[in-house]
Amino acid sequence: MLLQIPIDLYVQFFKKSSRNKIVGYIAGFDFNSDKINMVIINKNGILLDVKSEHFPEVTSHGFSRGKAKDLRRQALAKLVKYARNHGVKYYVV
């Protein structure tokens, strides 16, 4: 089960004083069977960067589940490293 919460709704429940304490950027992820999409925004919700990792071979008939899981983990690790190097401190899945 995947729970998706819009960032506006999430930020709405922050205290006004704590909203100003957010230091660094926020990365949001969207997972699909053959790709992972990532966006980076600042604390005001302004879009700073978009990056995707594609791995279409994992949906091919007969492709090993273990190998597919490994490719997905590698893609996620690559995106998290990219985000960290660009000042992301918070991650939303």
N, C-alpha and C positions, 0 to 999 in steps of 0.2 A: 504494500500500500504506500502511496506517495501523497504527501500533503503539500499543497502549494498555497502559499500565503502571499498576496500582493505586497510589495515593499511599502506602498503607501499606508496600507492597513497596519502593518507592523510598526512603522514609524509613528503612526497616530497614537499608539499606546505608550510611547516613550514619554518620560517627563520632559517638559520644556528645557529644564536645566541640563538633563542628561543628553539631549540632542546636540547641544553645543560641545559636549565632551568627546564626541566621536572624532577620533584622530585616525587618519588613513582612509583608504577607499574600501568599497564593498564590492564583492564579486558574487554574481548570481549564476547558477548553473541550470541547464536544461538537458536532461538525459534522454536519448533516443536509442533504439537498438543499434543503429549504425553511425551515430555521431554524438558528440557532446558539444553544446554551445555554452559560451561564457560571455557575460557582459561585466564591465567594470564601471561603477558609478561613484560619484563623490557623495558626501553627506546631504547635499541638496538635491540629489536625484538626477544630476546632469550626467549623461552618458559620456564616458571617456574612451572606452575601447570595447571592441567586440572580437572574439576569437573562437574558432571552431576546430575540432579535431574529428576527422572522418575516418571510418574503418568499415567500408561497405562489404568487405569480404566475410565479416562475421555473420551476415544474414544468408550466406550461400548454403545450399543444401549439403549436408555432410560435414560442415565445418565444426571442429571440436569445440564443445562448450568451455572446456578448460582453457583452450587457447584464446577463445573469444573473451573470456573473463580477464585473462592476462592483458590482452590488447586494450580493453576498456580501462583497466587500472593504469596502464602505462600512459594512455591518453589523458586521464584525469590527473596523474602526477605531473605530466608536462604542463597542463593548464594551470595547476596550482603553483608550480614553480614560476611560471610566467607572471601570474598574478602577484605573487609575493615579491618578485623583482620589480614590480610596478607600483608598490606601495599599498597593496591590499592587506587590510588587517582583519576584515570580517568576511565570512563566507555564508551564502544563503543557497540552500539546495532545494 
